[in-house]
Every structure is written in structure tokens, then in C-alpha cells.
């Protein structure tokens, strides 16, 4: 029997295709949400509600509130929820699978918690940066690089002995005099192959 497609049939097929695409898009998005949550938990361990109450499910008879999101021992995503009614909590936290819940709702809850975490990090970082900015800054002008000859001095002589050798009147008479350089000068000295690793020790001294 030959099928004859009427305009009505064409309209129905159009609607079916639209619905199929919406379902496919939702499946794809749910998979993306699930993957993002899984990767996030691998990084931070778990996500918990603290002072704020996040509602997952609500009816006239019962409501579920978000408690914690984490990876179980078998590496699956679990959600702890607190069940309550008009009288208050029914029992302690109950563990449910992520896929049994509305992923869009869970995503929204995670986003809210992460926003609070981000604000805390920003405030903490601001305090750290403020503390660092208020600390006395060490000037590079106070740091010097001393080069002293290995055939005359032990490697572990004191800073005072190195400085005294540099300031001595006969320093310039040495085959390899004790030298005092800024960090920038020392970098140029090394880069230009002016430093002898075999004949000179190096010591950074703050003056």
C-alpha cells in the first residue's frame, strides 16, 4: 500500500523532529554537566552547603535540601540531601545518585556555592596582597655578588672575611681579585663568558 503524506503528516513529522532535537540537546547538555561536575570534584574533593540552604525538590508534603556533593568510593557522583516536612528535618542526610535529580537545578546550586567560594578567595587574596604590599621591601641595591678566588679562600669563609678581602689594599694584586658586582652586572658577566667557574667562588651578600 502506498503511503500518501498529507500536509498534516508533514506538520507532525516537523514537530517530531523538533522534539527529537530538543531531547538530544538535553541529553548532550546533561552529559556535559555531569562531566563538568565530575572533573570539578576530582579537583576540589567535595562541595558542601554551609550557611545557605539550597532547595533541590519541594512538594506540599516534603522538601529536599542540598547537603553535599562528592565522589563515592566507586568513583560515582553522589549527593547527600536532607529531607524535611513542615515539622522540620525527617532524618539525617540521605544519599542519592546525581542522575536521579534535576541536573540543571544541581548545576545552579553548584554555581551559587562556587560564587561564594570565589568571593572568599578574592577577599583572602586581597588580604594577602595587602599584607605583602605593607611589608618593607628589600632593595636589590642592598644585594651584592662577591667573587673570590678558590686558590686563596675556603668556600665557606664568612661574609665578613670576603668583604674584608675585597676592601684590602692588596686585593688588586691577586691573580683573581675579590670582586663585588650587582646582580645585573653578574648576569652580564656570566652571559658574556667573563666568569671563571674553576677559579672563583660565588657568594650573594646583603650589605
Helices and strands as residue ranges (DSSP letters): H 7-44, E 46-48, E 55-58, E 63-71, E 77-85, E 88-89, E 94-97, G 98-100, H 103-134, G 140-142, E 143-149, H 159-167, G 171-173, E 179-181, H 183-191, E 200-206
